[in-house]
Amino acid sequence: MGLLNILKNKNKQQAPDDAIAFEKRTIETSDVTKDLEELARAHNLQAKDLDFKILSYKTHYKKVSSPRYRELQEIEREKFFKEENILNPELEILQKLKIEVFQKQGARFPIKIALGANKQMTKVVGTIKAQESVQYFDGLEGEILAEFDRKKAKQKILLGCFDDTVRNEVRQLVSSIRVNKKIEENMVFTICQGYDLEEHSSGEIKYRFKEKIVEEGEKVDHSDKGFMHTIKEGDVLLEIFRSKEGRAGRNCRGESLALEQVELTDELPAIKISDDIECVEKEESIVYIAKRSGFIHQPSDFEFEIRDELVVNEVSFKTTGSIQAGDDKDIKINIEGGDSMSDAIGAGVHIDTTEVKAEGNVGNGALIKANVIEIGGQTHQSAKLYGGDVSINLHKGFVDGETVTVDLLEGGKIVGDIVRVKKAAGGEIEAKEVYIETVLSNVNVEASHLIELDKVEGTGNKFIIDAKAQRGFKDKVETIETKISEMRKEVEQTTKKVRVLKNKINREKDTSMRIVETIKELQSKNVKPPASLVGKMKDNQNRIKEHNLLLKELKDAKMSEETLAEDLRDLQSSVFDAKVINHATWREFNEVIFRIINPPINASHLLRDGEMTHTFSLKTAEDGEFILDRKG
């Protein structure tokens, strides 16, 4: 039974009182929608009140210069639809359909289908919507294809042309419906694929190194003016496209998409490149590829080099904008301008590269990230520097580096592994080791291992030994504590498994011994033991092996947990190996503090004027109290 015969006549539409009775009829048409509207008007109906069935169709063609169309015969189809013929703009295609028109009687087709097309109508897709319940019947495949054709016919889309794949795809869908009795998700079918129009293109240069890719969700940095275009080895720098003739197209309505005639030219300037750029000839273009990392330098408009050292007078919003090279391209930036009244690195500018050397100052809100940083001037209070090896003349801002050297610290903050300061006049230092030649007043120094001073000339200074002062201390502690927590869970789970297996082995101990004795007795009599008995013996042996393996895993896990706990104790107890050393006499109102993490207490000493203590360290007294050991 066909689909049309099993549908219930729901929501049956009645014709208006003044409607002229519509009798089913057969017509020939090349414009289904237009003729349905005319028939509906003639019977005081609306076009939506009428439906139709495609009985047959014929494809006709002719050359533009020919007066008459010819009908396409089946024997001609293969040759007719060859690309070189179908793209001939002189070819015109027309289809005529024989359809049976009748008045619509309720819901026509239970599967929801919608068509969509691109702008040129060279691709038309049909979407079958997901449905929880679909009744399968013989002939469902034909009904779906017929519904596609009805919808195509209303849009004047050619039938039987450019639709090679749709039949197989619908067949697969119907097979799924037969089994699952539903359409699980929206299905999209290409029901017509024509030929896109390809425009003529003249030769052109694409400057690939200027194309900045912004990832989804990434904010555009408007401070980056593209002053320096950084590249990596293997990056495509330029691509020169040769001129290319276009191609006419044909859409799914059979209409030719004609080419606009233009004059093509290959006249492009000669490109000059350095030895570190490779030129590769491709079929449609010439590609220039970087042989090493760096940035693009252009001595002239069409001359390109790769360099790794940029020399500029200043870096500012006005001139260069921010420079985001990254530390993976080995680019050095030398900034030669700036003086005590002007900045070499301007306010708010960001620099991210391998090496930065500036003779002048670092301005308000500037941010510098580099493996090597050298600042010949001073850093503003709100400037931030992050690096490996950092050297600063006068520091008022913030710096975080592996090795930091400062001539004069004046109210700024230094975080590092090894910090060396010639003169400190206020400010903060947090590091593993700190070396200061001259300390004036109001300096707060925290170190995890060593503070070494040549002389202290001022007051109000604090010299603190604290394991937490070392870079990354918090992250190290959290990592170890996380691993300890994981090991404890593993020990707990393994202990449960061992306990369960041990109890089972103990419960079945007597039975296991009897099985072994029975097997030995049978073997002594040259009788083959039953497979079930041998199987039970092997099961018991496997349980014992698993138990022993779990015991080993448990032992290893406990050892790992203890090792991690020892690492944590060592990290937190580095304060007992740390020292504060002063090579000269002390001034009054300065303080030495040793902070103990566990228990959380301090051992401190307020210094007297002229005190000769050379070295401070932490020790434990006989009563367990933490005290400072002072050596003169």
N, C-alpha and C positions, 0 to 999 in steps of 0.2 A: 504494500500500500504506500503510495507516494505521500510526501509531506503535505501537499496541498489538500489531500483528501482526509488527513488525520487531524488537521487544525480545527479547533472549535470556532464557531462563528461568534466570537465575543465582540462587544461594542459595535454591532452591525449598524452601519450608517444608512439612514433613510433619505431618499431623494426629496428635495423640497416639493411642496404641493404643485408649483407651477413648472416643475422640471419635465422636460419631454422624455418619455421612456427611452432608455438607451439600450439598443440591441447590440449584442456582440458582433464584431465585424473584423475583417482582415484588411490591412492597408499596407502599402509600400511607402517607405519614407527614408529620407537621408537626414532628417532632423526630428527625432522622436519627441523631444520636449515641446517643440513648436507645434507639431501636429496634434499632440494630446491636448494642448491648451485650446486649439481651434475646435476640436471635437467637443470638448467640455463646454465651451461658450455656446456652440450650436445647440446644446441640449440643456441650457441653463444650469450647468454643473460647474464645479471647480475641477482643475486639473488633478488635484489630489484625490478626487472621487473615482478617477479612472486608473486602471492598471493594464498591463500588457504582458504578453508572452512572445518571445522571439521564436519565430518559426524557421527562419533562414536568413542568410545575408549573402551579399555578393560584393566583391571588391573590384572597383574599376580604376583605370589609370589612363593617363595620356600625357604627352609632352605639351608644354605651354603653347607651342605653335600649332598643335593639332586641333582640329575643330571638334572631334568626337572622342568620347571615352571608350576604352576597350575593357571587356570583362577579363579579370585575371583567372586563368585556367589553372587547375591543380598541377598540371605538368610544368607550368611556368614558375611556380612558387619559389623553388630553391634558387633559381637564377635571379628572380625579381628582388628577393630580400637580401641579396649580397650587398655589402656595405657600399661599394663603389656605385651601385645603381640607386640604392635607396637614398643616398646623400646627394644625388644629382638635383640641383635646385630647379632644373627644367621639368622635373617629374611632378605631376599632380596626382593625388590619390583621393578617391571618393568611395564611400560605402553606402549601399542601399540595403535596408532591412525590410523583411516581410514580417509584420507583427500582427498578433491577434489582440484587439483591444476590447476590454469588458469593464463593466462597472465593478468597483472594489467591494468585496464582501467581507468586512471585518479585518482582523489581523492577518497579514499575508505571509510573513516569514518570521519564525520564532528566534532565529539567530541574528544577533545585532551586528550589522556590517556597516562600516563607514569608509569612504574613499578620501584620499588626500593626494595632492600633487605639488611638485615644485613650481617655481614661477614660470619657467619656460614650458611646463607641461611635458617635459621629456621623461619624467618618472612619475608613475602613479602607483600608490600603495593602497592596499585594502586591509583594514583592521577588523578582525573578528574579536568582539569583546568577550571577556571571561564570563562564564555562566555556571552556576552551581548544578543545574540540571538540564541535560539535553537528551532527548529521546532519539536513539539510533534507529534507522530503518534502511532497507535496501534502497539505493538510489539517492542517499543523502549527499554523496559526493557530487552527483550531477546537479542536484538542487542548489548546492552552494555555488558551483561554477556558473549556473544559470543566473543566480542572483547577482554575482559579480558582473556578468554580461549585461543584465538589465540596468545596473547602476552605471556601467561604462557607456551604454547606449544613450542614456539621458545626458551624459556629458560630452557626447559626440566623440568618444574615445574609440579608436579602431578595435574591432573584434578579431580575434585570431591572429593578431600581429604583435610582435615584440612581447609575447607573454609565454616564453618557453618553459619557465620554471614553475608557474603557479599550479599546474595540474598535479605534479608530484607532491608539492607542499600541502595542497588540500587533501590529497590521498592520505598523507601521514596524519593530518589532523583528524580525519574521519576514523582512522584506525584507533587513535587515542580515545575518541568519543565512544567507540564501540566497546572498549574495555572499561573506561572510567565513568562513562555516562555523564560527563561534564567537560567544560573547557576551563582548565585550571588557571590560565593567565591569558592576557591579551595576545593575540597572534597577528603578526604583521606580514603581509604577502606583497611581493612586487608583482603587480598584475599587468604592468606595461613598462617596458624600458626602452625608450627611444634613444636618440643620439643628441648629446649636448652640442650647442654651438661653441666652437673654439675660435676665439678672436685672433686676429693677426697680432703679433707682438714684435716690436722693434728691439734692437739690442739695447741692453741696459746694465748698469753696475748696481749690485746689491752690496751695501756696506754692512756685512754681517756682524762685524765687531761692534757696531753701534746699536745693535738690537739687544736691548736689555730685557731679559725674560723675568716677569714678575709672577711669582708663584701665587696660587689661589690663597686668599686670606692675607697675603703679604701687603704691608702698607707701602705706598709709593714714597720714596725719599725725595722730596722736592728740593732738598739742599744739594743733591747730586746733579751738577750741571753737565756731567759727561766730559769734564775737562781732560780726564785721563781714562782711556779705554784699556782695561786690563784683559789679558788673554792667557790661556793655558796651552801647553803643548798639545797639538792635535786639533785646536779650534779652527773653524773656517773663518777667515778674515774677510775675504772678498769673494764674490761670485759674479762673473761676467756672463750674461746670457746672450747668446747669438740671436739674431732675428729669426722668427719662426712664422711660417705661413699658417693661417688658421684653417678652419674646416667648417663647411656648412653643416647644419644639423637638421633633424626632423623630429617633431614631437609626436606624442601619442595620439593626436588627432589627424596625423598624416600630413600636417602642414610643414612646409620647408622653412627652416630658419636660415635666412640668407646672411651672408657675410657683408660687412661694410668694406668697401674697397679703400685701402690706405696704401701709402707709399712706405715700403719697408727700408730700413737702413741699418747697416752694421758699423757705421762710422763712430767708433769709440776711441777715447784717448789711449795712448800707450801707457802701460803700467810699469813702473820701475820698482823693484823689490830688492831687499837685502838678502844675504846668503842664508839667513835663518828663516826664510819664508819659501815654501815649496809650491810650485805651480803644477796643477794636475789638469789635464785635458779630459773632459767628459763629452758625452754625446751632444748634450744641449747647452753646456756651459764650460767655462774655465774657472777652476776653483783654486784659491790661494790659501794654503794651510800653514799654521804656525809650527815651526820645528822646535820651539822652546817657549817657556813662559816669560811673561814680561808685560810691557804695554806698547801700544802702537804710537810710533812717532812719525809725523809727516813733514819732511823738509819742504815739500811742495804739495800741491793738490793731489797729484797722482803718483806720488813717491811714498813708499811705505817701508818702515824699519821696525824691528823689535828691540826695545831697550829695557834695561833693568834699573836705570838710575835717572831720576827726574830732578832737575835743578830749577827751582822757581824762586821768585823774590818774596812771595808770601802765599799763604793758603787762607782764603777768606771767602765769604759769600759773594763779595763783589767781584772777585777775580776767578777763582777756580771752583768754588763750592766745596762740598765735602769730597773726600777721596776715599773710596771704599775698594781697595785693591785686594784685601785679604792676605793672610800670611802664607798662602800656598803658591804664591807667584814670584817670591824672591825679588821684590821691588823696593829699591832704596829711594827715599825722598829727602833731598837736601834743600833747606829753606834758608836762603842767604840774607834776606831782608830783615827789617824790624830793628828797633832800638829801644831805649828806656821809655820812650814816649809812644811807641806803636808796637803792635803785635806782629810777630812772624806767623803765628797761627791764630786766626781771628776768632771772635766771639761766636760760640755755638757750632763751630766747624767740627766735623767728625773725620778722623783719619784712621784707616785700618789697613796696614801694610806690613812688610817685613822689617823695614828699618826707617826711622825718622831722625833726621838731624836738623836742628833749628838753632840759628845763631841768636835769635831774638826771643821774645816773650810768648807765652801761651795764654790766650785770652779767656774772657768770661764764658763759662759753660762749654769750653772746648773739650773734646773727648779724643784721646789718642790710644790706639792699640797697635803694638808692634813688638817684635822680638827684641829689637835694639832701639832705644830711645835716648837721644842726647839733646838736652835743652841748655843753650848757652845763656839764656836770660832767666826770667822768673815765671813761675806758674801762678795764675790767678787763683783766688780762694775757692772758686767753684769749678776749676778745671780738674779733669780726671784723667789719669794716665795708667795704662795696664801694659805690662811688658815682661820681658825676660831680663835683659841687662839694661838698667835705666840709670842715666846720669843727669843730674839737674844742678844748675848753679844756685839759684835761690828758689826755695820751695815753700809755697803758701797753700797749695791745693791738696789733692789726694793722689797718691800713687800706690800701686800694688804691683810688685815685681819680684822676680827670683833674687836678683842681686841689685840693690839700690844704693847709689852713691850720691850724696848731696853735700854741696859746699856749705850752704847756710840754710838751716831749717828755721822758718819764721812763722810759727802758728799752723803749719800744714800737718798732714797725717801721712805716715809711711807704713805700709804693710809689706813684709817681704820675708825671704829666707835669711839672706845675709844683708845687713844694712850697715853702711859706713857713712858717718856724718862728720864733717870737719868742725862745724860750729852749730850748736842748737840753741836757739833763743825763743823758746816756746814751741809747743806742738806735741804730737803724739807719735810713738813708734811701737809697732807690734811686729815681732820677728822671732826667728829661731836664734840668731846671733846678732848682737848689736855692738858696733864699735864707734865711739864718739871721741873726738880729740878734745873739744872744749864744750862744756855744758854751762850755759848761762842760767836763766831762771825759767820756772813754770814749764818744765818739760816732763812729760809722762812717758816712761819707757817700760814696755812689757816684752819679756823674752822668755822662751821656753828652755834655753840651754845656757846662754851666756850674755852678760852685759859687761863690756870692758870700756873703761873711761881713762883718758889721759889726765884730765884735770876738771874739777868742778869749781866754777867761779861764782855761781849764783845760788839762789835759795828757791824753795817751793817746788823742788823736783822730786819725783817718785820713780824709783828703780825697782820694778816688780818682776819676780820670777814666777811664771804661770805656764803650766803645760799647754793651756788653751791658746796661748799667744801664737803658736806656730801656725802657719798657713795650712788650711785644710784640716785642722784638728777636728772640728765638728763633724766633717764628712767622714774622716777616718774612724772616729768613734761610732758614728751611726752605722757605717759599713760593718764594723766588727760586731756590734750589738745585734744587727740584723742576722749576720751569719751564725752567731751564738744561738739566737732564737730558733733559727732553722734547724741547727744541729740538735737542740733540745727536743724539738718536735720529732725529729728522726729517731732520736734515742728512745723517746716515749713510745712511738709506733713500733719500733723494732722490739722493745722490751715486751710489749703486749703479744706480738707474734711469737716470741721465744716462749713466753709463759703458756700460751695456748698449745703450742706444739709439745712442750715438755709434759704438760698435763695429759695430753693424748697418748704420748709415748709411754708414760707411767701407767695409765689405765690399761693399755694393751700389751704391757710388758709380758705378763704370764702367757697370754694368747700367742704372742710373737715367738716366745721360747718354745711353746708346744708345736707351732708350725715348723720351726727350724728342726726340732727333734724328729718330727714325723717325716720331713723330707729326707733327712739323713738316714733314717731307718729304711725308707723305701729305696733309696739309692744303694744302701748296703745289700739289699736283696735284688739288685739289678732291675728294680721296678721304676718305671718313669713316673715321677710325681705328677698329679693332675695340674693342668695349667692354672686353674683358679688358685690352688695352694701356692704355686710358685709366684703368681701375681701378687698375692697378699704379702708374701715374704719381701718381694721387691718394694712394695708400697711402704712397708715398715722401714726398710733400709733407706729409702728415699727420704722419709720423714726425719730419720736420724741425721742424714747428710744435710738436709735443709736446716735442721736445728743447729748443727755445728757451724754452717755458713752464716746463719743469723747471729750466732754468738760472736763470730769474728767481725761481722759488720758492726755489731753493738760496741765491741771493744774499740774498733777504729773510730766510730762516731764519738765515743767518749774521749778518746785521745785528741781528736780534732777540736772538740769543745774546750778541752783543757788548754790546748795550744792557743786558741783564740782568746780565752780568758787571760792567759799569760801575756799575750800581745797587748790586751787592753790595760792590764796592770802596769806593763812596761811603759805604755804611752802616757798613762796618768801619773806614773811615779818618776818621770824624767826630772822632776823638780829636785830630787835628791842628788842628782849628778850635776845640777846647774850651779853656776857661780856668778857673783857680782864682783868685779875687780876694778879698783881705782888705784892708779899709779901715783897719785898725789894726795895731799891731806884733804879732809872733808870740810865743807862749810856747814854751818848750822841750818836748821829747818829744812833739811833734806831727809828722805826716808827710804829705807830698803825693806822690801816686803817679799816674802816667799809664800805663795798660795798653795795649800794642799787641797786636792780635789776630794779625796776620800780618807778621812772625814773632811768636810768643807770648813777648814779653819785657816787663819793666817798666822805666820810668825814674822814679826816686824821689829825694826830698830830705827829710832829717831836719832839722827847723827848730831854730834856736838861740833862746834867750831874747832878746827885744828885736829880732829880725831885722825889717828894714823892707821885705822883698819884697812888693810890692803885687799883682803879677800873675804867675802861672805859666802857661806854655803849652809845647807840645812842638815841637821842631824837629829837623832832621837835620843833623849835623855834616858837614864836608867828607869825612871818612873813612867816612861812612855810618852812624855811630853815632847812636842816638836820645838826645837830651839835653834837659833842661828849660831853657827860656828864662825867666830871672827878671828882672822889671822892678821897680824900686823907685820 
